[in-house]
Amino acid sequence: MNALLDRISIDPAICGGKPCIKGTRLWVALILDFLADGMTEVELLSEYPQLAHLDVMAAIAYGAEMSRERILPVPLERVA
């Protein structure tokens, strides 16, 4: 996973320090949002040709690593 995370850049001078794919201004969060909204990897790579498959995997790996560090409240589903 470390090799994937090496594809992520955090630079205060680029996008306000938000995690981006190295060499781009594409936020990791944007990639994850698109995937979560149902965009396929093929659609994502077509829309953003500067991305590679490993960049998408790096965004997912970064999201997974961040979920180990911080817990976000998620509303519980009520069972009827």
C-alpha positions in Angstrom: 0.0 0.0 0.0 2.9 2.4 0.6 3.8 2.4 -3.1 0.2 3.5 -3.8 0.3 6.2 -1.1 3.5 7.6 -2.8 1.2 8.7 -5.6 -0.5 11.1 -3.3 0.8 14.6 -2.7 0.0 17.1 0.1 1.4 20.5 -0.6 0.1 23.7 1.1 0.8 25.6 -2.2 -1.5 23.3 -4.2 -5.2 23.1 -3.6 -4.9 24.5 -0.1 -3.0 21.4 1.0 -5.7 19.0 0.2 -4.5 15.5 -0.7 -4.1 15.3 -4.5 -2.8 12.8 -7.0 0.8 13.8 -7.6 1.3 16.1 -10.6 -2.3 17.0 -10.7 -4.8 19.2 -9.0 -7.3 16.4 -8.6 -8.3 15.9 -5.0 -8.4 12.4 -3.6 -11.8 13.3 -2.1 -13.1 14.2 -5.6 -12.1 10.8 -7.0 -13.7 9.1 -4.0 -16.8 11.2 -4.3 -17.2 10.2 -8.0 -16.7 6.5 -7.3 -19.1 6.7 -4.4 -21.7 8.4 -6.6 -21.5 5.4 -9.0 -19.0 6.6 -11.6 -17.1 3.6 -12.9 -13.3 3.7 -13.1 -13.5 3.6 -16.9 -15.7 6.7 -16.9 -13.4 8.4 -14.4 -10.3 7.7 -16.5 -12.1 8.8 -19.6 -13.2 12.1 -18.0 -9.7 12.7 -16.5 -7.2 11.2 -19.0 -4.3 12.4 -16.8 -5.2 9.7 -14.3 -4.0 6.1 -14.4 -5.5 3.0 -12.8 -2.9 3.2 -10.0 -4.0 6.8 -9.2 -7.5 5.6 -8.6 -6.2 2.7 -6.5 -4.1 5.2 -4.6 -7.1 7.4 -3.8 -8.9 4.3 -2.5 -5.9 3.3 -0.4 -5.6 6.8 1.0 -9.3 6.8 1.9 -8.9 3.4 3.6 -5.9 4.6 5.6 -7.7 7.8 6.7 -10.6 5.7 7.9 -8.3 4.0 10.3 -7.2 7.4 11.7 -10.6 9.1 12.2 -14.1 8.0 12.8 -16.9 10.0 11.1 -20.4 9.7 12.7 -22.8 7.7 10.5 -26.4 7.7 11.4 -27.6 4.3 12.5 -30.4 2.7 10.5 -33.5 2.1 12.5 -34.8 -1.5 12.2 -38.6 -1.6 12.0 
